[in-house]
Amino acid sequence: MATFLTRALDLPSSSTDFFTDDNGSVHEASINSVAAAGVTLGCGGNNYCPNATVTRAQMASFLVRSLDQLGCIA
């Protein structure tokens, strides 16, 4: 999900490491990008839960937040 959104929306990279449970993940840079863009706060306790299933409702929320950040939603 994070990599999909980062690529689709051309989100900038972030030097901040937002979560502790994504270390070593090939998606860590994208996870940090979506966090820096305000698309996600993770799943709590400084965790992102990178192996958890993303529900349809969560994905819809991520898309709305992403499009709002880009100014596509008024």
Predicted model as a PDB file, atoms N, CA, C, CB and O in Angstrom, pLDDT in the B-factor column:
MODEL        1                                                                  
ATOM      1  N   MET A   1       0.820  -1.181   0.000  1.00 91.00           N  
ATOM      2  CA  MET A   1       0.000   0.000   0.000  1.00 91.00           C  
ATOM      3  C   MET A   1       0.868   1.249   0.000  1.00 91.00           C  
ATOM      4  CB  MET A   1      -0.935  -0.005   1.195  1.00 91.00           C  
ATOM      5  O   MET A   1       0.632   2.169  -0.783  1.00 91.00           O  
ATOM      6  N   ALA A   2       1.861   1.289   0.865  1.00 94.00           N  
ATOM      7  CA  ALA A   2       2.718   2.472   0.962  1.00 94.00           C  
ATOM      8  C   ALA A   2       3.491   2.696  -0.329  1.00 94.00           C  
ATOM      9  CB  ALA A   2       3.689   2.336   2.136  1.00 94.00           C  
ATOM     10  O   ALA A   2       3.586   3.825  -0.812  1.00 94.00           O  
ATOM     11  N   THR A   3       4.035   1.642  -0.879  1.00 95.00           N  
ATOM     12  CA  THR A   3       4.801   1.772  -2.118  1.00 95.00           C  
ATOM     13  C   THR A   3       3.891   2.163  -3.274  1.00 95.00           C  
ATOM     14  CB  THR A   3       5.535   0.460  -2.440  1.00 95.00           C  
ATOM     15  O   THR A   3       4.261   2.995  -4.102  1.00 95.00           O  
ATOM     16  N   PHE A   4       2.703   1.568  -3.337  1.00 92.00           N  
ATOM     17  CA  PHE A   4       1.724   1.913  -4.357  1.00 92.00           C  
ATOM     18  C   PHE A   4       1.419   3.407  -4.318  1.00 92.00           C  
ATOM     19  CB  PHE A   4       0.438   1.098  -4.167  1.00 92.00           C  
ATOM     20  O   PHE A   4       1.474   4.075  -5.351  1.00 92.00           O  
ATOM     21  N   LEU A   5       1.098   3.937  -3.142  1.00 92.00           N  
ATOM     22  CA  LEU A   5       0.748   5.351  -3.019  1.00 92.00           C  
ATOM     23  C   LEU A   5       1.942   6.259  -3.283  1.00 92.00           C  
ATOM     24  CB  LEU A   5       0.187   5.633  -1.636  1.00 92.00           C  
ATOM     25  O   LEU A   5       1.801   7.298  -3.929  1.00 92.00           O  
ATOM     26  N   THR A   6       3.101   5.881  -2.797  1.00 94.00           N  
ATOM     27  CA  THR A   6       4.299   6.701  -3.013  1.00 94.00           C  
ATOM     28  C   THR A   6       4.607   6.833  -4.497  1.00 94.00           C  
ATOM     29  CB  THR A   6       5.506   6.096  -2.278  1.00 94.00           C  
ATOM     30  O   THR A   6       4.924   7.923  -4.975  1.00 94.00           O  
ATOM     31  N   ARG A   7       4.514   5.735  -5.220  1.00 94.00           N  
ATOM     32  CA  ARG A   7       4.782   5.770  -6.662  1.00 94.00           C  
ATOM     33  C   ARG A   7       3.675   6.479  -7.427  1.00 94.00           C  
ATOM     34  CB  ARG A   7       4.951   4.356  -7.201  1.00 94.00           C  
ATOM     35  O   ARG A   7       3.949   7.308  -8.295  1.00 94.00           O  
ATOM     36  N   ALA A   8       2.437   6.160  -7.111  1.00 90.00           N  
ATOM     37  CA  ALA A   8       1.301   6.727  -7.853  1.00 90.00           C  
ATOM     38  C   ALA A   8       1.194   8.238  -7.665  1.00 90.00           C  
ATOM     39  CB  ALA A   8      -0.002   6.061  -7.410  1.00 90.00           C  
ATOM     40  O   ALA A   8       0.834   8.960  -8.595  1.00 90.00           O  
ATOM     41  N   LEU A   9       1.506   8.707  -6.472  1.00 88.00           N  
ATOM     42  CA  LEU A   9       1.359  10.125  -6.162  1.00 88.00           C  
ATOM     43  C   LEU A   9       2.670  10.884  -6.168  1.00 88.00           C  
ATOM     44  CB  LEU A   9       0.708  10.283  -4.835  1.00 88.00           C  
ATOM     45  O   LEU A   9       2.704  12.082  -5.888  1.00 88.00           O  
ATOM     46  N   ASP A  10       3.748  10.186  -6.487  1.00 91.00           N  
ATOM     47  CA  ASP A  10       5.084  10.781  -6.545  1.00 91.00           C  
ATOM     48  C   ASP A  10       5.410  11.530  -5.250  1.00 91.00           C  
ATOM     49  CB  ASP A  10       5.193  11.734  -7.748  1.00 91.00           C  
ATOM     50  O   ASP A  10       5.839  12.683  -5.271  1.00 91.00           O  
ATOM     51  N   LEU A  11       5.195  10.846  -4.126  1.00 92.00           N  
ATOM     52  CA  LEU A  11       5.463  11.454  -2.825  1.00 92.00           C  
ATOM     53  C   LEU A  11       6.967  11.594  -2.612  1.00 92.00           C  
ATOM     54  CB  LEU A  11       4.833  10.617  -1.690  1.00 92.00           C  
ATOM     55  O   LEU A  11       7.732  10.716  -3.010  1.00 92.00           O  
ATOM     56  N   PRO A  12       7.388  12.672  -1.997  1.00 94.00           N  
ATOM     57  CA  PRO A  12       8.820  12.857  -1.735  1.00 94.00           C  
ATOM     58  C   PRO A  12       9.311  11.910  -0.638  1.00 94.00           C  
ATOM     59  CB  PRO A  12       9.104  14.312  -1.337  1.00 94.00           C  
ATOM     60  O   PRO A  12       8.532  11.450   0.195  1.00 94.00           O  
ATOM     61  N   SER A  13      10.594  11.634  -0.653  1.00 96.00           N  
ATOM     62  CA  SER A  13      11.184  10.782   0.382  1.00 96.00           C  
ATOM     63  C   SER A  13      11.251  11.555   1.696  1.00 96.00           C  
ATOM     64  CB  SER A  13      12.602  10.291  -0.040  1.00 96.00           C  
ATOM     65  O   SER A  13      11.112  12.778   1.728  1.00 96.00           O  
ATOM     66  N   SER A  14      11.465  10.816   2.765  1.00 96.00           N  
ATOM     67  CA  SER A  14      11.558  11.411   4.097  1.00 96.00           C  
ATOM     68  C   SER A  14      12.785  10.856   4.797  1.00 96.00           C  
ATOM     69  CB  SER A  14      10.273  11.135   4.931  1.00 96.00           C  
ATOM     70  O   SER A  14      13.074   9.663   4.706  1.00 96.00           O  
ATOM     71  N   SER A  15      13.496  11.710   5.485  1.00 96.00           N  
ATOM     72  CA  SER A  15      14.662  11.252   6.245  1.00 96.00           C  
ATOM     73  C   SER A  15      14.264  10.792   7.653  1.00 96.00           C  
ATOM     74  CB  SER A  15      15.711  12.374   6.335  1.00 96.00           C  
ATOM     75  O   SER A  15      15.102  10.273   8.390  1.00 96.00           O  
ATOM     76  N   THR A  16      13.011  10.976   8.025  1.00 97.00           N  
ATOM     77  CA  THR A  16      12.518  10.567   9.337  1.00 97.00           C  
ATOM     78  C   THR A  16      12.099   9.104   9.306  1.00 97.00           C  
ATOM     79  CB  THR A  16      11.339  11.455   9.778  1.00 97.00           C  
ATOM     80  O   THR A  16      11.405   8.670   8.387  1.00 97.00           O  
ATOM     81  N   ASP A  17      12.523   8.346  10.312  1.00 97.00           N  
ATOM     82  CA  ASP A  17      12.095   6.956  10.466  1.00 97.00           C  
ATOM     83  C   ASP A  17      10.932   6.961  11.458  1.00 97.00           C  
ATOM     84  CB  ASP A  17      13.284   6.021  10.959  1.00 97.00           C  
ATOM     85  O   ASP A  17      11.141   7.067  12.666  1.00 97.00           O  
ATOM     86  N   PHE A  18       9.707   6.845  10.941  1.00 97.00           N  
ATOM     87  CA  PHE A  18       8.503   7.003  11.747  1.00 97.00           C  
ATOM     88  C   PHE A  18       8.154   5.780  12.590  1.00 97.00           C  
ATOM     89  CB  PHE A  18       7.355   7.327  10.860  1.00 97.00           C  
ATOM     90  O   PHE A  18       7.553   5.924  13.655  1.00 97.00           O  
ATOM     91  N   PHE A  19       8.518   4.580  12.137  1.00 97.00           N  
ATOM     92  CA  PHE A  19       8.047   3.365  12.792  1.00 97.00           C  
ATOM     93  C   PHE A  19       9.207   2.424  13.115  1.00 97.00           C  
ATOM     94  CB  PHE A  19       7.021   2.653  11.910  1.00 97.00           C  
ATOM     95  O   PHE A  19      10.236   2.430  12.440  1.00 97.00           O  
ATOM     96  N   THR A  20       9.021   1.614  14.161  1.00 96.00           N  
ATOM     97  CA  THR A  20      10.086   0.715  14.595  1.00 96.00           C  
ATOM     98  C   THR A  20       9.955  -0.696  14.030  1.00 96.00           C  
ATOM     99  CB  THR A  20      10.110   0.650  16.091  1.00 96.00           C  
ATOM    100  O   THR A  20      10.929  -1.449  14.036  1.00 96.00           O  
ATOM    101  N   ASP A  21       8.778  -1.067  13.544  1.00 97.00           N  
ATOM    102  CA  ASP A  21       8.584  -2.454  13.110  1.00 97.00           C  
ATOM    103  C   ASP A  21       8.754  -2.671  11.606  1.00 97.00           C  
ATOM    104  CB  ASP A  21       7.221  -2.911  13.513  1.00 97.00           C  
ATOM    105  O   ASP A  21       8.451  -3.753  11.103  1.00 97.00           O  
ATOM    106  N   ASP A  22       9.235  -1.657  10.884  1.00 96.00           N  
ATOM    107  CA  ASP A  22       9.443  -1.808   9.444  1.00 96.00           C  
ATOM    108  C   ASP A  22      10.916  -1.845   9.052  1.00 96.00           C  
ATOM    109  CB  ASP A  22       8.761  -0.685   8.712  1.00 96.00           C  
ATOM    110  O   ASP A  22      11.252  -1.832   7.868  1.00 96.00           O  
ATOM    111  N   ASN A  23      11.790  -1.892  10.054  1.00 94.00           N  
ATOM    112  CA  ASN A  23      13.232  -1.913   9.764  1.00 94.00           C  
ATOM    113  C   ASN A  23      13.593  -3.116   8.910  1.00 94.00           C  
ATOM    114  CB  ASN A  23      14.048  -1.931  11.068  1.00 94.00           C  
ATOM    115  O   ASN A  23      13.232  -4.247   9.233  1.00 94.00           O  
ATOM    116  N   GLY A  24      14.299  -2.872   7.830  1.00 92.00           N  
ATOM    117  CA  GLY A  24      14.713  -3.939   6.932  1.00 92.00           C  
ATOM    118  C   GLY A  24      13.703  -4.260   5.845  1.00 92.00           C  
ATOM    119  O   GLY A  24      13.991  -5.044   4.941  1.00 92.00           O  
ATOM    120  N   SER A  25      12.516  -3.659   5.925  1.00 94.00           N  
ATOM    121  CA  SER A  25      11.499  -3.893   4.897  1.00 94.00           C  
ATOM    122  C   SER A  25      11.892  -3.173   3.613  1.00 94.00           C  
ATOM    123  CB  SER A  25      10.103  -3.420   5.381  1.00 94.00           C  
ATOM    124  O   SER A  25      12.413  -2.059   3.653  1.00 94.00           O  
ATOM    125  N   VAL A  26      11.642  -3.808   2.482  1.00 96.00           N  
ATOM    126  CA  VAL A  26      11.914  -3.158   1.196  1.00 96.00           C  
ATOM    127  C   VAL A  26      10.985  -1.960   0.994  1.00 96.00           C  
ATOM    128  CB  VAL A  26      11.750  -4.166   0.032  1.00 96.00           C  
ATOM    129  O   VAL A  26      11.223  -1.129   0.116  1.00 96.00           O  
ATOM    130  N   HIS A  27       9.933  -1.870   1.800  1.00 96.00           N  
ATOM    131  CA  HIS A  27       8.958  -0.784   1.689  1.00 96.00           C  
ATOM    132  C   HIS A  27       9.167   0.323   2.724  1.00 96.00           C  
ATOM    133  CB  HIS A  27       7.565  -1.339   1.826  1.00 96.00           C  
ATOM    134  O   HIS A  27       8.367   1.256   2.803  1.00 96.00           O  
ATOM    135  N   GLU A  28      10.231   0.226   3.513  1.00 97.00           N  
ATOM    136  CA  GLU A  28      10.428   1.181   4.605  1.00 97.00           C  
ATOM    137  C   GLU A  28      10.471   2.630   4.124  1.00 97.00           C  
ATOM    138  CB  GLU A  28      11.706   0.858   5.341  1.00 97.00           C  
ATOM    139  O   GLU A  28       9.868   3.501   4.752  1.00 97.00           O  
ATOM    140  N   ALA A  29      11.159   2.901   3.043  1.00 97.00           N  
ATOM    141  CA  ALA A  29      11.244   4.277   2.541  1.00 97.00           C  
ATOM    142  C   ALA A  29       9.864   4.788   2.137  1.00 97.00           C  
ATOM    143  CB  ALA A  29      12.213   4.360   1.342  1.00 97.00           C  
ATOM    144  O   ALA A  29       9.534   5.945   2.397  1.00 97.00           O  
ATOM    145  N   SER A  30       9.067   3.950   1.511  1.00 97.00           N  
ATOM    146  CA  SER A  30       7.715   4.345   1.116  1.00 97.00           C  
ATOM    147  C   SER A  30       6.817   4.527   2.328  1.00 97.00           C  
ATOM    148  CB  SER A  30       7.111   3.308   0.174  1.00 97.00           C  
ATOM    149  O   SER A  30       5.984   5.434   2.357  1.00 97.00           O  
ATOM    150  N   ILE A  31       6.979   3.681   3.316  1.00 97.00           N  
ATOM    151  CA  ILE A  31       6.206   3.804   4.553  1.00 97.00           C  
ATOM    152  C   ILE A  31       6.503   5.155   5.204  1.00 97.00           C  
ATOM    153  CB  ILE A  31       6.533   2.636   5.535  1.00 97.00           C  
ATOM    154  O   ILE A  31       5.591   5.837   5.671  1.00 97.00           O  
ATOM    155  N   ASN A  32       7.764   5.535   5.233  1.00 97.00           N  
ATOM    156  CA  ASN A  32       8.135   6.833   5.802  1.00 97.00           C  
ATOM    157  C   ASN A  32       7.591   7.984   4.958  1.00 97.00           C  
ATOM    158  CB  ASN A  32       9.659   6.946   5.921  1.00 97.00           C  
ATOM    159  O   ASN A  32       7.237   9.030   5.502  1.00 97.00           O  
ATOM    160  N   SER A  33       7.521   7.807   3.647  1.00 96.00           N  
ATOM    161  CA  SER A  33       6.970   8.845   2.775  1.00 96.00           C  
ATOM    162  C   SER A  33       5.490   9.071   3.029  1.00 96.00           C  
ATOM    163  CB  SER A  33       7.189   8.479   1.319  1.00 96.00           C  
ATOM    164  O   SER A  33       5.049  10.216   3.123  1.00 96.00           O  
ATOM    165  N   VAL A  34       4.715   7.997   3.141  1.00 95.00           N  
ATOM    166  CA  VAL A  34       3.277   8.177   3.386  1.00 95.00           C  
ATOM    167  C   VAL A  34       3.024   8.727   4.791  1.00 95.00           C  
ATOM    168  CB  VAL A  34       2.528   6.839   3.200  1.00 95.00           C  
ATOM    169  O   VAL A  34       2.063   9.467   5.000  1.00 95.00           O  
ATOM    170  N   ALA A  35       3.867   8.377   5.741  1.00 96.00           N  
ATOM    171  CA  ALA A  35       3.735   8.935   7.090  1.00 96.00           C  
ATOM    172  C   ALA A  35       4.057  10.427   7.078  1.00 96.00           C  
ATOM    173  CB  ALA A  35       4.662   8.194   8.081  1.00 96.00           C  
ATOM    174  O   ALA A  35       3.341  11.219   7.691  1.00 96.00           O  
ATOM    175  N   ALA A  36       5.118  10.813   6.394  1.00 95.00           N  
ATOM    176  CA  ALA A  36       5.498  12.225   6.315  1.00 95.00           C  
ATOM    177  C   ALA A  36       4.425  13.052   5.615  1.00 95.00           C  
ATOM    178  CB  ALA A  36       6.833  12.376   5.583  1.00 95.00           C  
ATOM    179  O   ALA A  36       4.243  14.228   5.928  1.00 95.00           O  
ATOM    180  N   ALA A  37       3.719  12.443   4.674  1.00 92.00           N  
ATOM    181  CA  ALA A  37       2.663  13.142   3.937  1.00 92.00           C  
ATOM    182  C   ALA A  37       1.363  13.219   4.724  1.00 92.00           C  
ATOM    183  CB  ALA A  37       2.412  12.455   2.610  1.00 92.00           C  
ATOM    184  O   ALA A  37       0.412  13.861   4.278  1.00 92.00           O  
ATOM    185  N   GLY A  38       1.302  12.572   5.892  1.00 91.00           N  
ATOM    186  CA  GLY A  38       0.101  12.604   6.709  1.00 91.00           C  
ATOM    187  C   GLY A  38      -0.971  11.617   6.273  1.00 91.00           C  
ATOM    188  O   GLY A  38      -2.135  11.745   6.654  1.00 91.00           O  
ATOM    189  N   VAL A  39      -0.575  10.634   5.474  1.00 92.00           N  
ATOM    190  CA  VAL A  39      -1.522   9.647   4.974  1.00 92.00           C  
ATOM    191  C   VAL A  39      -1.815   8.583   6.027  1.00 92.00           C  
ATOM    192  CB  VAL A  39      -0.987   8.996   3.701  1.00 92.00           C  
ATOM    193  O   VAL A  39      -2.927   8.058   6.078  1.00 92.00           O  
ATOM    194  N   THR A  40      -0.837   8.258   6.864  1.00 93.00           N  
ATOM    195  CA  THR A  40      -1.014   7.233   7.884  1.00 93.00           C  
ATOM    196  C   THR A  40      -0.338   7.630   9.187  1.00 93.00           C  
ATOM    197  CB  THR A  40      -0.467   5.899   7.396  1.00 93.00           C  
ATOM    198  O   THR A  40       0.655   8.358   9.200  1.00 93.00           O  
ATOM    199  N   LEU A  41      -0.896   7.136  10.270  1.00 92.00           N  
ATOM    200  CA  LEU A  41      -0.285   7.282  11.591  1.00 92.00           C  
ATOM    201  C   LEU A  41       0.229   5.943  12.093  1.00 92.00           C  
ATOM    202  CB  LEU A  41      -1.288   7.872  12.592  1.00 92.00           C  
ATOM    203  O   LEU A  41       0.745   5.847  13.206  1.00 92.00           O  
ATOM    204  N   GLY A  42       0.086   4.905  11.269  1.00 94.00           N  
ATOM    205  CA  GLY A  42       0.486   3.564  11.674  1.00 94.00           C  
ATOM    206  C   GLY A  42      -0.623   2.888  12.457  1.00 94.00           C  
ATOM    207  O   GLY A  42      -1.773   3.326  12.444  1.00 94.00           O  
ATOM    208  N   CYS A  43      -0.258   1.813  13.141  1.00 94.00           N  
ATOM    209  CA  CYS A  43      -1.264   1.016  13.865  1.00 94.00           C  
ATOM    210  C   CYS A  43      -1.138   1.179  15.373  1.00 94.00           C  
ATOM    211  CB  CYS A  43      -1.135  -0.462  13.498  1.00 94.00           C  
ATOM    212  O   CYS A  43      -1.797   0.466  16.129  1.00 94.00           O  
ATOM    213  N   GLY A  44      -0.301   2.109  15.817  1.00 93.00           N  
ATOM    214  CA  GLY A  44      -0.173   2.401  17.238  1.00 93.00           C  
ATOM    215  C   GLY A  44       1.154   1.964  17.822  1.00 93.00           C  
ATOM    216  O   GLY A  44       1.776   1.021  17.333  1.00 93.00           O  
ATOM    217  N   GLY A  45       1.580   2.635  18.848  1.00 93.00           N  
ATOM    218  CA  GLY A  45       2.803   2.281  19.550  1.00 93.00           C  
ATOM    219  C   GLY A  45       4.061   2.348  18.706  1.00 93.00           C  
ATOM    220  O   GLY A  45       4.931   1.487  18.833  1.00 93.00           O  
ATOM    221  N   ASN A  46       4.178   3.351  17.847  1.00 94.00           N  
ATOM    222  CA  ASN A  46       5.323   3.502  16.929  1.00 94.00           C  
ATOM    223  C   ASN A  46       5.453   2.342  15.958  1.00 94.00           C  
ATOM    224  CB  ASN A  46       6.608   3.637  17.717  1.00 94.00           C  
ATOM    225  O   ASN A  46       6.543   2.074  15.454  1.00 94.00           O  
ATOM    226  N   ASN A  47       4.361   1.658  15.695  1.00 97.00           N  
ATOM    227  CA  ASN A  47       4.352   0.542  14.749  1.00 97.00           C  
ATOM    228  C   ASN A  47       3.534   0.895  13.521  1.00 97.00           C  
ATOM    229  CB  ASN A  47       3.797  -0.727  15.409  1.00 97.00           C  
ATOM    230  O   ASN A  47       2.598   1.693  13.579  1.00 97.00           O  
ATOM    231  N   TYR A  48       3.911   0.279  12.408  1.00 97.00           N  
ATOM    232  CA  TYR A  48       3.179   0.425  11.157  1.00 97.00           C  
ATOM    233  C   TYR A  48       2.400  -0.843  10.828  1.00 97.00           C  
ATOM    234  CB  TYR A  48       4.138   0.765  10.016  1.00 97.00           C  
ATOM    235  O   TYR A  48       1.398  -0.794  10.114  1.00 97.00           O  
ATOM    236  N   CYS A  49       2.856  -1.969  11.345  1.00 95.00           N  
ATOM    237  CA  CYS A  49       2.248  -3.279  11.065  1.00 95.00           C  
ATOM    238  C   CYS A  49       2.323  -3.594   9.568  1.00 95.00           C  
ATOM    239  CB  CYS A  49       0.772  -3.310  11.546  1.00 95.00           C  
ATOM    240  O   CYS A  49       1.295  -3.794   8.922  1.00 95.00           O  
ATOM    241  N   PRO A  50       3.547  -3.636   9.017  1.00 93.00           N  
ATOM    242  CA  PRO A  50       3.714  -3.786   7.572  1.00 93.00           C  
ATOM    243  C   PRO A  50       3.206  -5.099   6.993  1.00 93.00           C  
ATOM    244  CB  PRO A  50       5.140  -3.645   7.237  1.00 93.00           C  
ATOM    245  O   PRO A  50       3.003  -5.196   5.783  1.00 93.00           O  
ATOM    246  N   ASN A  51       2.999  -6.096   7.817  1.00 92.00           N  
ATOM    247  CA  ASN A  51       2.517  -7.385   7.305  1.00 92.00           C  
ATOM    248  C   ASN A  51       1.015  -7.574   7.496  1.00 92.00           C  
ATOM    249  CB  ASN A  51       3.255  -8.516   7.986  1.00 92.00           C  
ATOM    250  O   ASN A  51       0.469  -8.624   7.157  1.00 92.00           O  
ATOM    251  N   ALA A  52       0.357  -6.565   8.034  1.00 93.00           N  
ATOM    252  CA  ALA A  52      -1.089  -6.660   8.243  1.00 93.00           C  
ATOM    253  C   ALA A  52      -1.833  -6.445   6.927  1.00 93.00           C  
ATOM    254  CB  ALA A  52      -1.555  -5.631   9.295  1.00 93.00           C  
ATOM    255  O   ALA A  52      -1.349  -5.759   6.027  1.00 93.00           O  
ATOM    256  N   THR A  53      -2.997  -7.035   6.839  1.00 94.00           N  
ATOM    257  CA  THR A  53      -3.853  -6.853   5.674  1.00 94.00           C  
ATOM    258  C   THR A  53      -4.476  -5.463   5.713  1.00 94.00           C  
ATOM    259  CB  THR A  53      -4.950  -7.945   5.617  1.00 94.00           C  
ATOM    260  O   THR A  53      -4.921  -5.006   6.767  1.00 94.00           O  
ATOM    261  N   VAL A  54      -4.507  -4.795   4.570  1.00 92.00           N  
ATOM    262  CA  VAL A  54      -5.158  -3.490   4.457  1.00 92.00           C  
ATOM    263  C   VAL A  54      -6.595  -3.729   3.996  1.00 92.00           C  
ATOM    264  CB  VAL A  54      -4.384  -2.540   3.457  1.00 92.00           C  
ATOM    265  O   VAL A  54      -6.832  -4.317   2.941  1.00 92.00           O  
ATOM    266  N   THR A  55      -7.537  -3.269   4.794  1.00 94.00           N  
ATOM    267  CA  THR A  55      -8.941  -3.450   4.431  1.00 94.00           C  
ATOM    268  C   THR A  55      -9.353  -2.447   3.357  1.00 94.00           C  
ATOM    269  CB  THR A  55      -9.841  -3.303   5.671  1.00 94.00           C  
ATOM    270  O   THR A  55      -8.649  -1.470   3.102  1.00 94.00           O  
ATOM    271  N   ARG A  56     -10.477  -2.693   2.744  1.00 95.00           N  
ATOM    272  CA  ARG A  56     -11.008  -1.777   1.738  1.00 95.00           C  
ATOM    273  C   ARG A  56     -11.260  -0.400   2.356  1.00 95.00           C  
ATOM    274  CB  ARG A  56     -12.311  -2.340   1.123  1.00 95.00           C  
ATOM    275  O   ARG A  56     -10.975   0.623   1.734  1.00 95.00           O  
ATOM    276  N   ALA A  57     -11.787  -0.376   3.563  1.00 95.00           N  
ATOM    277  CA  ALA A  57     -12.069   0.892   4.240  1.00 95.00           C  
ATOM    278  C   ALA A  57     -10.782   1.657   4.540  1.00 95.00           C  
ATOM    279  CB  ALA A  57     -12.843   0.642   5.538  1.00 95.00           C  
ATOM    280  O   ALA A  57     -10.727   2.876   4.370  1.00 95.00           O  
ATOM    281  N   GLN A  58      -9.748   0.944   4.985  1.00 92.00           N  
ATOM    282  CA  GLN A  58      -8.464   1.600   5.244  1.00 92.00           C  
ATOM    283  C   GLN A  58      -7.874   2.170   3.960  1.00 92.00           C  
ATOM    284  CB  GLN A  58      -7.476   0.615   5.885  1.00 92.00           C  
ATOM    285  O   GLN A  58      -7.365   3.291   3.952  1.00 92.00           O  
ATOM    286  N   MET A  59      -7.941   1.404   2.877  1.00 92.00           N  
ATOM    287  CA  MET A  59      -7.392   1.877   1.605  1.00 92.00           C  
ATOM    288  C   MET A  59      -8.152   3.101   1.122  1.00 92.00           C  
ATOM    289  CB  MET A  59      -7.444   0.765   0.543  1.00 92.00           C  
ATOM    290  O   MET A  59      -7.549   4.036   0.597  1.00 92.00           O  
ATOM    291  N   ALA A  60      -9.464   3.106   1.292  1.00 93.00           N  
ATOM    292  CA  ALA A  60     -10.256   4.274   0.909  1.00 93.00           C  
ATOM    293  C   ALA A  60      -9.820   5.495   1.719  1.00 93.00           C  
ATOM    294  CB  ALA A  60     -11.765   4.002   1.113  1.00 93.00           C  
ATOM    295  O   ALA A  60      -9.708   6.592   1.174  1.00 93.00           O  
ATOM    296  N   SER A  61      -9.578   5.311   3.006  1.00 92.00           N  
ATOM    297  CA  SER A  61      -9.109   6.417   3.848  1.00 92.00           C  
ATOM    298  C   SER A  61      -7.741   6.910   3.405  1.00 92.00           C  
ATOM    299  CB  SER A  61      -9.055   5.987   5.313  1.00 92.00           C  
ATOM    300  O   SER A  61      -7.500   8.116   3.353  1.00 92.00           O  
ATOM    301  N   PHE A  62      -6.853   5.991   3.088  1.00 91.00           N  
ATOM    302  CA  PHE A  62      -5.521   6.372   2.608  1.00 91.00           C  
ATOM    303  C   PHE A  62      -5.622   7.176   1.316  1.00 91.00           C  
ATOM    304  CB  PHE A  62      -4.647   5.122   2.387  1.00 91.00           C  
ATOM    305  O   PHE A  62      -4.921   8.173   1.149  1.00 91.00           O  
ATOM    306  N   LEU A  63      -6.491   6.748   0.402  1.00 90.00           N  
ATOM    307  CA  LEU A  63      -6.655   7.459  -0.862  1.00 90.00           C  
ATOM    308  C   LEU A  63      -7.229   8.854  -0.652  1.00 90.00           C  
ATOM    309  CB  LEU A  63      -7.554   6.665  -1.799  1.00 90.00           C  
ATOM    310  O   LEU A  63      -6.769   9.813  -1.271  1.00 90.00           O  
ATOM    311  N   VAL A  64      -8.227   8.975   0.215  1.00 91.00           N  
ATOM    312  CA  VAL A  64      -8.809  10.289   0.487  1.00 91.00           C  
ATOM    313  C   VAL A  64      -7.771  11.219   1.090  1.00 91.00           C  
ATOM    314  CB  VAL A  64     -10.015  10.163   1.427  1.00 91.00           C  
ATOM    315  O   VAL A  64      -7.655  12.372   0.674  1.00 91.00           O  
ATOM    316  N   ARG A  65      -7.012  10.728   2.069  1.00 89.00           N  
ATOM    317  CA  ARG A  65      -5.968  11.563   2.695  1.00 89.00           C  
ATOM    318  C   ARG A  65      -4.907  11.952   1.676  1.00 89.00           C  
ATOM    319  CB  ARG A  65      -5.310  10.821   3.880  1.00 89.00           C  
ATOM    320  O   ARG A  65      -4.448  13.094   1.666  1.00 89.00           O  
ATOM    321  N   SER A  66      -4.514  11.018   0.821  1.00 87.00           N  
ATOM    322  CA  SER A  66      -3.500  11.299  -0.199  1.00 87.00           C  
ATOM    323  C   SER A  66      -3.984  12.367  -1.164  1.00 87.00           C  
ATOM    324  CB  SER A  66      -3.139  10.025  -0.968  1.00 87.00           C  
ATOM    325  O   SER A  66      -3.262  13.319  -1.456  1.00 87.00           O  
ATOM    326  N   LEU A  67      -5.200  12.211  -1.656  1.00 85.00           N  
ATOM    327  CA  LEU A  67      -5.745  13.173  -2.605  1.00 85.00           C  
ATOM    328  C   LEU A  67      -5.969  14.528  -1.950  1.00 85.00           C  
ATOM    329  CB  LEU A  67      -7.050  12.655  -3.193  1.00 85.00           C  
ATOM    330  O   LEU A  67      -5.820  15.563  -2.600  1.00 85.00           O  
ATOM    331  N   ASP A  68      -6.328  14.530  -0.661  1.00 84.00           N  
ATOM    332  CA  ASP A  68      -6.490  15.778   0.057  1.00 84.00           C  
ATOM    333  C   ASP A  68      -5.142  16.498   0.175  1.00 84.00           C  
ATOM    334  CB  ASP A  68      -7.095  15.522   1.449  1.00 84.00           C  
ATOM    335  O   ASP A  68      -5.073  17.715   0.001  1.00 84.00           O  
ATOM    336  N   GLN A  69      -4.086  15.761   0.466  1.00 77.00           N  
ATOM    337  CA  GLN A  69      -2.751  16.353   0.569  1.00 77.00           C  
ATOM    338  C   GLN A  69      -2.307  16.975  -0.746  1.00 77.00           C  
ATOM    339  CB  GLN A  69      -1.742  15.304   1.010  1.00 77.00           C  
ATOM    340  O   GLN A  69      -1.558  17.951  -0.754  1.00 77.00           O  
ATOM    341  N   LEU A  70      -2.768  16.411  -1.856  1.00 75.00           N  
ATOM    342  CA  LEU A  70      -2.414  16.928  -3.178  1.00 75.00           C  
ATOM    343  C   LEU A  70      -3.329  18.071  -3.610  1.00 75.00           C  
ATOM    344  CB  LEU A  70      -2.469  15.809  -4.207  1.00 75.00           C  
ATOM    345  O   LEU A  70      -3.122  18.663  -4.669  1.00 75.00           O  
ATOM    346  N   GLY A  71      -4.334  18.384  -2.801  1.00 78.00           N  
ATOM    347  CA  GLY A  71      -5.249  19.450  -3.142  1.00 78.00           C  
ATOM    348  C   GLY A  71      -6.312  19.049  -4.154  1.00 78.00           C  
ATOM    349  O   GLY A  71      -6.920  19.909  -4.791  1.00 78.00           O  
ATOM    350  N   CYS A  72      -6.537  17.770  -4.303  1.00 79.00           N  
ATOM    351  CA  CYS A  72      -7.521  17.279  -5.267  1.00 79.00           C  
ATOM    352  C   CYS A  72      -8.922  17.229  -4.690  1.00 79.00           C  
ATOM    353  CB  CYS A  72      -7.130  15.910  -5.755  1.00 79.00           C  
ATOM    354  O   CYS A  72      -9.888  17.046  -5.430  1.00 79.00           O  
ATOM    355  N   ILE A  73      -9.048  17.390  -3.372  1.00 73.00           N  
ATOM    356  CA  ILE A  73     -10.341  17.350  -2.708  1.00 73.00           C  
ATOM    357  C   ILE A  73     -10.559  18.684  -2.021  1.00 73.00           C  
ATOM    358  CB  ILE A  73     -10.424  16.172  -1.692  1.00 73.00           C  
ATOM    359  O   ILE A  73      -9.718  19.145  -1.249  1.00 73.00           O  
ATOM    360  N   ALA A  74     -11.676  19.289  -2.303  1.00 61.00           N  
ATOM    361  CA  ALA A  74     -11.973  20.596  -1.709  1.00 61.00           C  
ATOM    362  C   ALA A  74     -12.861  20.466  -0.504  1.00 61.00           C  
ATOM    363  CB  ALA A  74     -12.623  21.509  -2.722  1.00 61.00           C  
ATOM    364  O   ALA A  74     -13.209  21.469   0.118  1.00 61.00           O  
TER     365      ALA A  74                                                      
ENDMDL                                                                          
END                                                                             
